Amino acid sequence: MTVKIETSWKEQLEGEFSKEYFKNLTQFVKDEYLLNECFPPGNLIFSAFNRTPFDKVKVVIIGQDPYHGINQANGLCFSVNDTISHPPSLMNIFKEIESDLLIPYPKSGNLERWADQGILLLNATLTVRSHEAGSHQKKGWEQFTDAIISLLSEKKENVVFLLWGGFAKKKGAKIDSEKHLVLSCGHPSPLSANRGYWFGNKHFSQVNEYLKSKNEKPIKRMGIFGETFAHDIADVENPEDSLLFRWTIEGKWKLLLTYDGEVNRYKTTHPREEKRPQLFNLLKDPKEEKNLAKDNPEVVARLAAKIGKWWPVKERKVLTKWE
């Protein structure tokens, strides 16, 4: 049968797709999506595979069910769509990253940026009925995802498997730990985390150290972002009005954008001498004394776009080019 999935996975799984259980699973899923509201959207069921080709897999995180709330699930375990409030488990994941890697808590819970770097975000069950957790379990998805894990364990080397909680540990029991790094701990859910089974596991730094030891690129998390307001004249109802500047750090680069609008609206209390972008090489200029924005327009444009996506400003004006 024909399954719309990324080419390298299709080649690896062709035999699995032809098995009787998968044919039955496919019919069940089609019927469920026809008769009920189900998640994720049909075109995102295989999103984990489409965003992380077989040959690019460096890390595997095993989840259980997709989120069953409206507009939450996007086909990646633990991930939610942009603008959606972070579920408790995802919040605890970000808190552990914040502690382990000293990276600020991000505004977006969309983990597509992880998947694009080689993290296979694999739920054991790939679909669910709206507001009915576990409703598509024991229909064939578990057998399919077991085959995925076995395939990765057998055909690849030096993959990091993150097994969080009893369910994931059981599902990953057959992973060859001689060929791969297997890291286990409690689940990031509040029930487990608040009992001391999650925080302090330092899995994220261990992943990057292992990847570097195997000459693989470490996983880049969302960059560091910050913003400053004129607190003495701040409007709590509209904080954007008193926004002074925002900045982001990516590797050696730091970009600072000033939000003074078309005129220097805080000239009396918070004068800004430079309204144009300010770009610094923190390795060579840790005191931020030499502005390199004029000579690096591509870097400025890329980092300015990241700042804009991080938290869009609706009314304030800002210069993102050296003019």
Secondary structure, 3 states (H helix, E strand, C coil): CCCCCCHHHHHHHHHHHCCHHHHHHHHHHHHHHHHCCEECCHHHCCHHHHHCCHHHCCEEEEECCCCCCCCCCCCCCCCCCCCCCCCHHHHHHHHHHHHHHCCCCCCCCCCHHHHCCCEEEEECCCCEECCECCCCCCCCHHHHHHHHHHHHHHHCCCCEEEEECHHHHHHCCCCCCCCCEEEEECCCCHHHHCCCCCCCCCHHHHHHHHHHHCCCCCCCCCCEEEEEECHHHCCCCCHHHHEEEEEEEECCEEEEEECCCCCCCCCCCCCCCCCCCEEEECCCCCCCCCCCCCCCHHHHHHHHHHHHHHCCCCCCCCCCCCC
